[in-house]
Amino acid sequence: MPIAEFRKEIFALLKAHGSPESYAAQPAVSPRSQGTAGFSEDSDLLQRAEAAVEDAFRQDCSALDSAGYDLEVMSDQPSLKRVKVRKGADSIRMEWARDSAIRYFPFQED
């Protein structure tokens, strides 16, 4: 499955129980296959508070695990969690992190 489709599948699952305070930051360009210019294998889920990082991380990992994804925790720090998410031959890295509360532009749903 192209990486863009795999991301869509994961984010559709996470959106179902997501908080309005949680938002995703993905590459502006999400090429369909490895080896193309600008290819990125990660997605970020950002929170405004450190405690929210932990809460979102636990909830999202529980949802992913329940849906049959394999999770490999690569980093588990208070303000940054990094996980390799796999299902079959597909995988991406996901990060849950604390972000600045300063916003210059309103959020845009994609």
MOPAC internal coordinates of N, CA, C and O (Angstrom, degrees):
PM7 1SCF
backbone

  N    0.0000 0     0.00 0     0.00 0    0    0    0
  C    1.4550 1     0.00 0     0.00 0    1    0    0
  C    1.5317 1   108.16 1     0.00 0    2    1    0
  O    1.2310 1   119.31 1   -44.13 1    3    2    1
  N    1.3246 1   118.92 1   135.87 1    3    2    1
  C    1.4665 1   119.65 1   176.76 1    5    3    2
  C    1.5342 1   110.49 1   -59.17 1    6    5    3
  O    1.2310 1   120.76 1   -33.81 1    7    6    5
  N    1.3274 1   116.15 1   146.19 1    7    6    5
  C    1.4607 1   121.01 1  -177.01 1    9    7    6
  C    1.5247 1   111.75 1   -56.71 1   10    9    7
  O    1.2310 1   119.73 1   143.62 1   11   10    9
  N    1.3281 1   118.11 1   -36.38 1   11   10    9
  C    1.4628 1   120.75 1   179.69 1   13   11   10
  C    1.5337 1   110.61 1   -61.74 1   14   13   11
  O    1.2310 1   119.74 1   140.01 1   15   14   13
  N    1.3111 1   118.10 1   -39.99 1   15   14   13
  C    1.4664 1   121.70 1   178.72 1   17   15   14
  C    1.5225 1   111.22 1   -69.24 1   18   17   15
  O    1.2310 1   120.47 1   141.09 1   19   18   17
  N    1.3249 1   116.71 1   -38.91 1   19   18   17
  C    1.4607 1   121.10 1   178.15 1   21   19   18
  C    1.5292 1   110.08 1   -62.33 1   22   21   19
  O    1.2310 1   120.45 1   136.87 1   23   22   21
  N    1.3444 1   116.74 1   -43.13 1   23   22   21
  C    1.4672 1   120.92 1   176.79 1   25   23   22
  C    1.5234 1   111.00 1   -60.62 1   26   25   23
  O    1.2310 1   120.42 1   134.48 1   27   26   25
  N    1.3301 1   116.81 1   -45.52 1   27   26   25
  C    1.4701 1   120.85 1  -179.85 1   29   27   26
  C    1.5225 1   110.79 1   -57.90 1   30   29   27
  O    1.2310 1   120.86 1   137.03 1   31   30   29
  N    1.3120 1   115.96 1   -42.97 1   31   30   29
  C    1.4649 1   121.37 1   179.90 1   33   31   30
  C    1.5291 1   110.53 1   -60.42 1   34   33   31
  O    1.2310 1   120.70 1   134.06 1   35   34   33
  N    1.3224 1   116.26 1   -45.94 1   35   34   33
  C    1.4700 1   121.10 1  -179.17 1   37   35   34
  C    1.5236 1   110.95 1   -66.37 1   38   37   35
  O    1.2310 1   120.29 1   133.26 1   39   38   37
  N    1.3301 1   117.06 1   -46.74 1   39   38   37
  C    1.4604 1   119.39 1  -177.51 1   41   39   38
  C    1.5212 1   112.76 1   -68.40 1   42   41   39
  O    1.2310 1   119.58 1   149.49 1   43   42   41
  N    1.3129 1   118.40 1   -30.51 1   43   42   41
  C    1.4676 1   120.75 1   174.46 1   45   43   42
  C    1.5242 1   109.84 1   -63.08 1   46   45   43
  O    1.2310 1   120.73 1   138.48 1   47   46   45
  N    1.3212 1   116.21 1   -41.52 1   47   46   45
  C    1.4644 1   120.90 1   177.70 1   49   47   46
  C    1.5294 1   110.87 1   -64.28 1   50   49   47
  O    1.2310 1   120.14 1   133.39 1   51   50   49
  N    1.3242 1   117.33 1   -46.61 1   51   50   49
  C    1.4640 1   120.65 1  -177.02 1   53   51   50
  C    1.5216 1   112.37 1   -70.94 1   54   53   51
  O    1.2310 1   119.93 1   148.30 1   55   54   53
  N    1.3174 1   117.74 1   -31.70 1   55   54   53
  C    1.4662 1   121.15 1  -179.51 1   57   55   54
  C    1.5316 1   111.14 1   -64.01 1   58   57   55
  O    1.2310 1   120.21 1   149.56 1   59   58   57
  N    1.3067 1   117.20 1   -30.44 1   59   58   57
  C    1.4595 1   121.75 1  -177.55 1   61   59   58
  C    1.5292 1   112.60 1   -58.68 1   62   61   59
  O    1.2310 1   120.04 1   151.40 1   63   62   61
  N    1.3211 1   117.52 1   -28.60 1   63   62   61
  C    1.4657 1   119.19 1  -179.73 1   65   63   62
  C    1.5331 1   112.58 1  -125.27 1   66   65   63
  O    1.2310 1   120.53 1  -168.43 1   67   66   65
  N    1.3243 1   116.60 1    11.57 1   67   66   65
  C    1.4608 1   121.14 1  -175.67 1   69   67   66
  C    1.5138 1   113.89 1   -69.72 1   70   69   67
  O    1.2310 1   121.47 1   -20.12 1   71   70   69
  N    1.3109 1   114.79 1   159.88 1   71   70   69
  C    1.4557 1   123.37 1   177.33 1   73   71   70
  C    1.5196 1   109.16 1   -96.69 1   74   73   71
  O    1.2310 1   119.78 1   -33.20 1   75   74   73
  N    1.3460 1   118.03 1   146.80 1   75   74   73
  C    1.4630 1   119.31 1   176.04 1   77   75   74
  C    1.5271 1   112.31 1   -64.53 1   78   77   75
  O    1.2310 1   120.00 1   164.41 1   79   78   77
  N    1.3126 1   117.61 1   -15.59 1   79   78   77
  C    1.4632 1   121.94 1   178.29 1   81   79   78
  C    1.5313 1   111.97 1   -84.24 1   82   81   79
  O    1.2310 1   120.22 1   170.51 1   83   82   81
  N    1.3187 1   117.19 1    -9.49 1   83   82   81
  C    1.4532 1   122.43 1   179.94 1   85   83   82
  C    1.5249 1   108.47 1  -102.01 1   86   85   83
  O    1.2310 1   120.32 1   -42.37 1   87   86   85
  N    1.3113 1   117.00 1   137.63 1   87   86   85
  C    1.4477 1   119.39 1   179.24 1   89   87   86
  C    1.5170 1   110.16 1  -144.12 1   90   89   87
  O    1.2310 1   121.59 1   -25.52 1   91   90   89
  N    1.3112 1   114.57 1   154.48 1   91   90   89
  C    1.4595 1   120.83 1  -176.66 1   93   91   90
  C    1.5221 1   110.34 1  -102.98 1   94   93   91
  O    1.2310 1   121.49 1   -37.27 1   95   94   93
  N    1.3044 1   114.75 1   142.73 1   95   94   93
  C    1.4666 1   121.63 1   173.49 1   97   95   94
  C    1.5129 1   106.37 1  -123.27 1   98   97   95
  O    1.2310 1   120.87 1   -68.58 1   99   98   97
  N    1.3024 1   115.94 1   111.42 1   99   98   97
  C    1.4546 1   121.21 1  -179.92 1  101   99   98
  C    1.5175 1   108.92 1  -114.56 1  102  101   99
  O    1.2310 1   120.40 1   -15.53 1  103  102  101
  N    1.2964 1   116.84 1   164.47 1  103  102  101
  C    1.4648 1   119.14 1   176.38 1  105  103  102
  C    1.5272 1   110.09 1   -57.18 1  106  105  103
  O    1.2310 1   120.66 1   -38.13 1  107  106  105
  N    1.3158 1   116.34 1   141.87 1  107  106  105
  C    1.4620 1   120.20 1   178.99 1  109  107  106
  C    1.5223 1   110.81 1   -61.21 1  110  109  107
  O    1.2310 1   120.80 1   146.78 1  111  110  109
  N    1.3102 1   116.07 1   -33.22 1  111  110  109
  C    1.4531 1   121.73 1   176.93 1  113  111  110
  C    1.5175 1   106.87 1  -117.38 1  114  113  111
  O    1.2310 1   120.59 1   -52.31 1  115  114  113
  N    1.2982 1   116.47 1   127.69 1  115  114  113
  C    1.4517 1   120.55 1  -179.19 1  117  115  114
  C    1.5220 1   108.88 1  -120.49 1  118  117  115
  O    1.2310 1   120.12 1   -97.69 1  119  118  117
  N    1.3413 1   117.37 1    82.31 1  119  118  117
  C    1.4605 1   120.41 1  -177.98 1  121  119  118
  C    1.5245 1   112.11 1   -55.93 1  122  121  119
  O    1.2310 1   120.93 1   -25.02 1  123  122  121
  N    1.2945 1   115.83 1   154.98 1  123  122  121
  C    1.4566 1   121.47 1  -176.27 1  125  123  122
  C    1.5197 1   114.65 1   -78.00 1  126  125  123
  O    1.2310 1   120.06 1   162.80 1  127  126  125
  N    1.3123 1   117.49 1   -17.20 1  127  126  125
  C    1.4626 1   117.10 1  -177.30 1  129  127  126
  C    1.5182 1   111.89 1  -149.32 1  130  129  127
  O    1.2310 1   121.37 1   -24.33 1  131  130  129
  N    1.3192 1   114.99 1   155.67 1  131  130  129
  C    1.4502 1   120.93 1   177.12 1  133  131  130
  C    1.5204 1   109.56 1   -62.30 1  134  133  131
  O    1.2310 1   121.59 1   -27.88 1  135  134  133
  N    1.3254 1   114.57 1   152.12 1  135  134  133
  C    1.4449 1   119.64 1   177.51 1  137  135  134
  C    1.5168 1   113.62 1    89.22 1  138  137  135
  O    1.2310 1   119.94 1   172.39 1  139  138  137
  N    1.3455 1   117.73 1    -7.61 1  139  138  137
  C    1.4555 1   119.79 1   176.68 1  141  139  138
  C    1.5178 1   109.01 1   -88.41 1  142  141  139
  O    1.2310 1   120.57 1   -22.88 1  143  142  141
  N    1.3220 1   116.52 1   157.12 1  143  142  141
  C    1.4682 1   121.17 1  -178.45 1  145  143  142
  C    1.5224 1   110.53 1   -58.94 1  146  145  143
  O    1.2310 1   120.68 1   -45.66 1  147  146  145
  N    1.3131 1   116.31 1   134.34 1  147  146  145
  C    1.4568 1   121.14 1   176.56 1  149  147  146
  C    1.5121 1   114.87 1    78.18 1  150  149  147
  O    1.2310 1   119.97 1  -169.87 1  151  150  149
  N    1.3270 1   117.66 1    10.13 1  151  150  149
  C    1.4613 1   120.41 1  -179.11 1  153  151  150
  C    1.5216 1   111.01 1   -59.18 1  154  153  151
  O    1.2310 1   120.64 1   -46.93 1  155  154  153
  N    1.3145 1   116.37 1   133.07 1  155  154  153
  C    1.4553 1   121.85 1   177.84 1  157  155  154
  C    1.5156 1   108.50 1  -133.03 1  158  157  155
  O    1.2310 1   120.75 1   -43.36 1  159  158  157
  N    1.3067 1   116.17 1   136.64 1  159  158  157
  C    1.4534 1   121.36 1  -177.18 1  161  159  158
  C    1.5307 1   111.88 1  -104.63 1  162  161  159
  O    1.2310 1   119.67 1  -168.39 1  163  162  161
  N    1.3406 1   118.24 1    11.61 1  163  162  161
  C    1.4581 1   117.95 1  -176.87 1  165  163  162
  C    1.5228 1   112.60 1  -126.39 1  166  165  163
  O    1.2310 1   121.63 1   -18.78 1  167  166  165
  N    1.3213 1   114.48 1   161.22 1  167  166  165
  C    1.4585 1   123.82 1   175.78 1  169  167  166
  C    1.5153 1   107.24 1  -139.31 1  170  169  167
  O    1.2310 1   120.46 1   -36.68 1  171  170  169
  N    1.3326 1   116.73 1   143.32 1  171  170  169
  C    1.4571 1   121.82 1  -177.92 1  173  171  170
  C    1.5201 1   110.43 1  -114.11 1  174  173  171
  O    1.2310 1   121.33 1   -42.11 1  175  174  173
  N    1.3317 1   115.07 1   137.89 1  175  174  173
  C    1.4624 1   122.82 1   174.06 1  177  175  174
  C    1.5253 1   106.19 1  -115.83 1  178  177  175
  O    1.2310 1   120.60 1   -65.46 1  179  178  177
  N    1.3135 1   116.47 1   114.54 1  179  178  177
  C    1.4576 1   120.91 1  -170.58 1  181  179  178
  C    1.5267 1   112.40 1  -107.34 1  182  181  179
  O    1.2310 1   121.24 1   -33.07 1  183  182  181
  N    1.3218 1   115.24 1   146.93 1  183  182  181
  C    1.4628 1   123.63 1  -179.74 1  185  183  182
  C    1.5240 1   108.52 1  -129.68 1  186  185  183
  O    1.2310 1   120.46 1   -21.13 1  187  186  185
  N    1.3068 1   116.72 1   158.87 1  187  186  185
  C    1.4626 1   120.27 1  -179.87 1  189  187  186
  C    1.5220 1   113.27 1   -90.65 1  190  189  187
  O    1.2310 1   119.52 1   164.47 1  191  190  189
  N    1.3162 1   118.52 1   -15.53 1  191  190  189
  C    1.4650 1   121.48 1  -178.42 1  193  191  190
  C    1.5264 1   109.97 1  -133.95 1  194  193  191
  O    1.2310 1   120.87 1   -31.26 1  195  194  193
  N    1.3251 1   115.93 1   148.74 1  195  194  193
  C    1.4608 1   120.45 1  -177.97 1  197  195  194
  C    1.5256 1   111.81 1   -60.20 1  198  197  195
  O    1.2310 1   119.99 1   138.31 1  199  198  197
  N    1.3363 1   117.62 1   -41.69 1  199  198  197
  C    1.4686 1   120.42 1   179.27 1  201  199  198
  C    1.5282 1   110.85 1   -62.40 1  202  201  199
  O    1.2310 1   120.29 1   145.92 1  203  202  201
  N    1.3255 1   117.05 1   -34.08 1  203  202  201
  C    1.4617 1   120.67 1   179.31 1  205  203  202
  C    1.5197 1   111.64 1   -68.97 1  206  205  203
  O    1.2310 1   120.17 1   151.07 1  207  206  205
  N    1.3321 1   117.29 1   -28.93 1  207  206  205
  C    1.4668 1   121.01 1   176.71 1  209  207  206
  C    1.5260 1   108.98 1   -60.72 1  210  209  207
  O    1.2310 1   120.67 1   131.08 1  211  210  209
  N    1.3114 1   116.32 1   -48.92 1  211  210  209
  C    1.4704 1   121.58 1  -179.59 1  213  211  210
  C    1.5273 1   111.06 1   -61.97 1  214  213  211
  O    1.2310 1   120.37 1   133.69 1  215  214  213
  N    1.3406 1   116.90 1   -46.31 1  215  214  213
  C    1.4651 1   120.53 1  -179.18 1  217  215  214
  C    1.5307 1   111.71 1   -61.55 1  218  217  215
  O    1.2310 1   120.51 1   132.20 1  219  218  217
  N    1.3280 1   116.63 1   -47.80 1  219  218  217
  C    1.4670 1   120.57 1  -179.31 1  221  219  218
  C    1.5292 1   110.99 1   -63.95 1  222  221  219
  O    1.2310 1   120.92 1   138.63 1  223  222  221
  N    1.3256 1   115.85 1   -41.37 1  223  222  221
  C    1.4620 1   121.35 1   179.21 1  225  223  222
  C    1.5318 1   110.71 1   -58.75 1  226  225  223
  O    1.2310 1   120.36 1   130.39 1  227  226  225
  N    1.3102 1   116.92 1   -49.61 1  227  226  225
  C    1.4754 1   120.79 1  -179.22 1  229  227  226
  C    1.5235 1   111.51 1   -63.45 1  230  229  227
  O    1.2310 1   120.18 1   134.13 1  231  230  229
  N    1.3340 1   117.26 1   -45.87 1  231  230  229
  C    1.4694 1   120.72 1  -179.30 1  233  231  230
  C    1.5344 1   111.30 1   -63.93 1  234  233  231
  O    1.2310 1   120.83 1   133.50 1  235  234  233
  N    1.3214 1   116.02 1   -46.50 1  235  234  233
  C    1.4632 1   119.76 1  -177.97 1  237  235  234
  C    1.5226 1   111.69 1   -66.10 1  238  237  235
  O    1.2310 1   120.08 1   137.65 1  239  238  237
  N    1.3261 1   117.45 1   -42.35 1  239  238  237
  C    1.4712 1   120.13 1   179.06 1  241  239  238
  C    1.5252 1   110.85 1   -64.32 1  242  241  239
  O    1.2310 1   120.50 1   142.68 1  243  242  241
  N    1.3215 1   116.64 1   -37.32 1  243  242  241
  C    1.4611 1   120.21 1   177.32 1  245  243  242
  C    1.5354 1   110.38 1   -63.41 1  246  245  243
  O    1.2310 1   120.53 1   136.05 1  247  246  245
  N    1.3353 1   116.60 1   -43.95 1  247  246  245
  C    1.4684 1   120.74 1   179.24 1  249  247  246
  C    1.5289 1   110.95 1   -64.12 1  250  249  247
  O    1.2310 1   120.50 1   136.76 1  251  250  249
  N    1.3218 1   116.64 1   -43.24 1  251  250  249
  C    1.4658 1   120.41 1   179.59 1  253  251  250
  C    1.5227 1   111.29 1   -64.83 1  254  253  251
  O    1.2310 1   120.36 1   136.00 1  255  254  253
  N    1.3230 1   116.91 1   -44.00 1  255  254  253
  C    1.4636 1   121.42 1   178.78 1  257  255  254
  C    1.5297 1   110.59 1   -61.19 1  258  257  255
  O    1.2310 1   120.60 1   135.20 1  259  258  257
  N    1.3316 1   116.47 1   -44.80 1  259  258  257
  C    1.4660 1   120.89 1   179.54 1  261  259  258
  C    1.5261 1   112.34 1   -62.91 1  262  261  259
  O    1.2310 1   120.55 1   150.81 1  263  262  261
  N    1.3346 1   116.55 1   -29.19 1  263  262  261
  C    1.4676 1   121.36 1  -179.67 1  265  263  262
  C    1.5333 1   112.51 1   -86.51 1  266  265  263
  O    1.2310 1   120.24 1  -176.68 1  267  266  265
  N    1.3368 1   117.14 1     3.32 1  267  266  265
  C    1.4612 1   119.88 1   174.94 1  269  267  266
  C    1.5106 1   116.46 1    93.72 1  270  269  267
  O    1.2310 1   119.96 1  -167.92 1  271  270  269
  N    1.3279 1   117.68 1    12.08 1  271  270  269
  C    1.4638 1   120.24 1   176.69 1  273  271  270
  C    1.5269 1   109.19 1   -83.90 1  274  273  271
  O    1.2310 1   120.61 1   -33.67 1  275  274  273
  N    1.3225 1   116.44 1   146.33 1  275  274  273
  C    1.4625 1   122.21 1   173.68 1  277  275  274
  C    1.5181 1   107.51 1   -92.41 1  278  277  275
  O    1.2310 1   120.44 1   -45.65 1  279  278  277
  N    1.3323 1   116.76 1   134.35 1  279  278  277
  C    1.4592 1   122.08 1  -176.96 1  281  279  278
  C    1.5182 1   110.27 1  -120.56 1  282  281  279
  O    1.2310 1   120.80 1   -49.45 1  283  282  281
  N    1.3188 1   116.08 1   130.55 1  283  282  281
  C    1.4618 1   122.11 1   175.20 1  285  283  282
  C    1.5241 1   107.46 1  -120.83 1  286  285  283
  O    1.2310 1   120.69 1   -71.18 1  287  286  285
  N    1.3411 1   116.29 1   108.82 1  287  286  285
  C    1.4608 1   120.65 1   179.64 1  289  287  286
  C    1.5221 1   108.36 1   -73.24 1  290  289  287
  O    1.2310 1   120.87 1   -58.59 1  291  290  289
  N    1.3265 1   115.94 1   121.41 1  291  290  289
  C    1.4568 1   122.29 1  -178.15 1  293  291  290
  C    1.5287 1   111.82 1  -101.21 1  294  293  291
  O    1.2310 1   120.58 1   152.00 1  295  294  293
  N    1.3396 1   116.49 1   -28.00 1  295  294  293
  C    1.4555 1   121.85 1   179.29 1  297  295  294
  C    1.5193 1   108.29 1  -152.99 1  298  297  295
  O    1.2310 1   120.59 1   -44.84 1  299  298  297
  N    1.3269 1   116.47 1   135.16 1  299  298  297
  C    1.4722 1   120.95 1  -179.44 1  301  299  298
  C    1.5250 1   108.54 1  -136.76 1  302  301  299
  O    1.2310 1   120.88 1   -96.93 1  303  302  301
  N    1.3202 1   115.93 1    83.07 1  303  302  301
  C    1.4561 1   122.85 1   177.69 1  305  303  302
  C    1.5252 1   108.32 1  -112.93 1  306  305  303
  O    1.2310 1   119.31 1   -18.48 1  307  306  305
  N    1.3328 1   118.91 1   161.52 1  307  306  305
  C    1.4680 1   120.04 1  -177.04 1  309  307  306
  C    1.5293 1   115.26 1   -55.25 1  310  309  307
  O    1.2310 1   119.67 1   138.96 1  311  310  309
  N    1.3145 1   118.24 1   -41.04 1  311  310  309
  C    1.4644 1   120.77 1  -177.04 1  313  311  310
  C    1.5247 1   113.84 1  -104.63 1  314  313  311
  O    1.2310 1   120.11 1  -177.29 1  315  314  313
  N    1.3317 1   117.39 1     2.71 1  315  314  313
  C    1.4648 1   120.62 1  -178.76 1  317  315  314
  C    1.5257 1   110.66 1  -151.80 1  318  317  315
  O    1.2310 1   121.47 1   -58.77 1  319  318  317
  N    1.3039 1   114.79 1   121.23 1  319  318  317
  C    1.4705 1   122.02 1   175.17 1  321  319  318
  C    1.5215 1   106.84 1  -119.77 1  322  321  319
  O    1.2310 1   120.10 1   -46.84 1  323  322  321
  N    1.3170 1   117.41 1   133.16 1  323  322  321
  C    1.4746 1   121.46 1   179.85 1  325  323  322
  C    1.5207 1   108.08 1  -127.41 1  326  325  323
  O    1.2310 1   120.93 1   -49.96 1  327  326  325
  N    1.3373 1   115.83 1   130.04 1  327  326  325
  C    1.4617 1   122.13 1  -176.89 1  329  327  326
  C    1.5212 1   109.61 1  -136.73 1  330  329  327
  O    1.2310 1   120.84 1   -40.54 1  331  330  329
  N    1.3171 1   116.00 1   139.46 1  331  330  329
  C    1.4689 1   121.95 1   170.30 1  333  331  330
  C    1.5300 1   105.23 1   -92.39 1  334  333  331
  O    1.2310 1   120.57 1   -58.09 1  335  334  333
  N    1.3292 1   116.52 1   121.91 1  335  334  333
  C    1.4636 1   122.99 1  -178.80 1  337  335  334
  C    1.5220 1   107.28 1  -106.99 1  338  337  335
  O    1.2310 1   121.19 1   -53.99 1  339  338  337
  N    1.3440 1   115.33 1   126.01 1  339  338  337
  C    1.4677 1   120.75 1  -177.79 1  341  339  338
  C    1.5257 1   110.56 1  -129.19 1  342  341  339
  O    1.2310 1   122.28 1   -30.46 1  343  342  341
  N    1.3172 1   113.24 1   149.54 1  343  342  341
  C    1.4665 1   120.76 1   169.41 1  345  343  342
  C    1.5161 1   105.32 1  -153.28 1  346  345  343
  O    1.2310 1   120.81 1   -65.74 1  347  346  345
  N    1.3113 1   116.05 1   114.26 1  347  346  345
  C    1.4567 1   119.84 1  -175.43 1  349  347  346
  C    1.5191 1   109.49 1    63.54 1  350  349  347
  O    1.2310 1   120.18 1    49.41 1  351  350  349
  N    1.3173 1   117.25 1  -130.59 1  351  350  349
  C    1.4679 1   122.06 1  -178.84 1  353  351  350
  C    1.5246 1   112.53 1   -87.80 1  354  353  351
  O    1.2310 1   119.72 1   174.02 1  355  354  353
  N    1.3370 1   118.15 1    -5.98 1  355  354  353
  C    1.4600 1   122.03 1  -176.79 1  357  355  354
  C    1.5189 1   111.80 1   -93.02 1  358  357  355
  O    1.2310 1   120.63 1   -34.70 1  359  358  357
  N    1.3316 1   116.40 1   145.30 1  359  358  357
  C    1.4621 1   120.79 1   176.59 1  361  359  358
  C    1.5192 1   110.76 1  -157.29 1  362  361  359
  O    1.2310 1   121.03 1   -28.37 1  363  362  361
  N    1.3237 1   115.64 1   151.63 1  363  362  361
  C    1.4629 1   122.85 1   170.41 1  365  363  362
  C    1.5233 1   108.02 1  -144.00 1  366  365  363
  O    1.2310 1   121.14 1   -19.03 1  367  366  365
  N    1.3227 1   115.42 1   160.97 1  367  366  365
  C    1.4633 1   121.10 1   171.44 1  369  367  366
  C    1.5190 1   107.21 1   -95.55 1  370  369  367
  O    1.2310 1   121.07 1   -41.92 1  371  370  369
  N    1.3287 1   115.56 1   138.08 1  371  370  369
  C    1.4529 1   120.49 1   175.99 1  373  371  370
  C    1.5172 1   108.28 1  -125.57 1  374  373  371
  O    1.2310 1   121.06 1   -37.07 1  375  374  373
  N    1.3260 1   115.58 1   142.93 1  375  374  373
  C    1.4564 1   121.29 1   178.09 1  377  375  374
  C    1.5175 1   109.69 1  -126.48 1  378  377  375
  O    1.2310 1   121.13 1   -45.14 1  379  378  377
  N    1.3250 1   115.44 1   134.86 1  379  378  377
  C    1.4534 1   122.92 1   171.70 1  381  379  378
  C    1.5211 1   104.96 1  -107.61 1  382  381  379
  O    1.2310 1   120.25 1   -56.53 1  383  382  381
  N    1.3294 1   117.13 1   123.47 1  383  382  381
  C    1.4593 1   119.62 1  -172.87 1  385  383  382
  C    1.5255 1   111.21 1  -144.82 1  386  385  383
  O    1.2310 1   121.73 1   -19.37 1  387  386  385
  N    1.3285 1   114.29 1   160.63 1  387  386  385
  C    1.4573 1   121.51 1   174.18 1  389  387  386
  C    1.5211 1   107.98 1   -86.38 1  390  389  387
  O    1.2310 1   121.37 1   -44.73 1  391  390  389
  N    1.3307 1   114.98 1   135.27 1  391  390  389
  C    1.4565 1   121.01 1  -179.21 1  393  391  390
  C    1.5224 1   109.38 1  -122.90 1  394  393  391
  O    1.2310 1   120.35 1   -12.96 1  395  394  393
  N    1.2790 1   116.93 1   167.04 1  395  394  393
  C    1.4571 1   123.19 1   177.25 1  397  395  394
  C    1.5262 1   110.60 1   -66.70 1  398  397  395
  O    1.2310 1   120.29 1   -33.10 1  399  398  397
  N    1.3215 1   117.05 1   146.90 1  399  398  397
  C    1.4607 1   121.51 1   176.38 1  401  399  398
  C    1.5281 1   111.30 1   -84.09 1  402  401  399
  O    1.2310 1   120.16 1   174.90 1  403  402  401
  N    1.3138 1   117.30 1    -5.10 1  403  402  401
  C    1.4596 1   121.16 1  -179.61 1  405  403  402
  C    1.5242 1   109.64 1   -78.87 1  406  405  403
  O    1.2310 1   120.21 1   -54.15 1  407  406  405
  N    1.3166 1   117.20 1   125.85 1  407  406  405
  C    1.4603 1   122.31 1   179.92 1  409  407  406
  C    1.5156 1   109.29 1  -125.67 1  410  409  407
  O    1.2310 1   119.95 1   -54.46 1  411  410  409
  N    1.3184 1   117.70 1   125.54 1  411  410  409
  C    1.4584 1   122.25 1   177.12 1  413  411  410
  C    1.5216 1   111.39 1   -91.67 1  414  413  411
  O    1.2310 1   120.55 1   154.85 1  415  414  413
  N    1.3260 1   116.56 1   -25.15 1  415  414  413
  C    1.4429 1   122.02 1   179.88 1  417  415  414
  C    1.5110 1   108.35 1  -133.30 1  418  417  415
  O    1.2310 1   119.62 1   -30.63 1  419  418  417
  N    1.3323 1   118.34 1   149.37 1  419  418  417
  C    1.4703 1   119.44 1   178.11 1  421  419  418
  C    1.5287 1   110.79 1   -68.13 1  422  421  419
  O    1.2310 1   120.63 1   -24.07 1  423  422  421
  N    1.3324 1   116.40 1   155.93 1  423  422  421
  C    1.4547 1   121.12 1   176.49 1  425  423  422
  C    1.5120 1   109.80 1   -64.17 1  426  425  423
  O    1.2310 1   121.05 1   -32.61 1  427  426  425
  N    1.3176 1   115.60 1   147.39 1  427  426  425
  C    1.4593 1   122.35 1   177.67 1  429  427  426
  C    1.5175 1   108.83 1  -121.14 1  430  429  427
  O    1.2310 1   120.60 1   -56.67 1  431  430  429
  N    1.3271 1   116.46 1   123.33 1  431  430  429
  C    1.4571 1   118.93 1   176.68 1  433  431  430
  C    1.5171 1   108.77 1   -76.71 1  434  433  431
  O    1.2310 1   121.31 1   -42.14 1  435  434  433
  N    1.3173 1   115.11 1   137.86 1  435  434  433
  C    1.4610 1   121.09 1  -178.51 1  437  435  434
  C    1.5116 1   108.61 1  -122.37 1  438  437  435
  O    1.2310 1   120.10 1   180.00 1  439  438  437

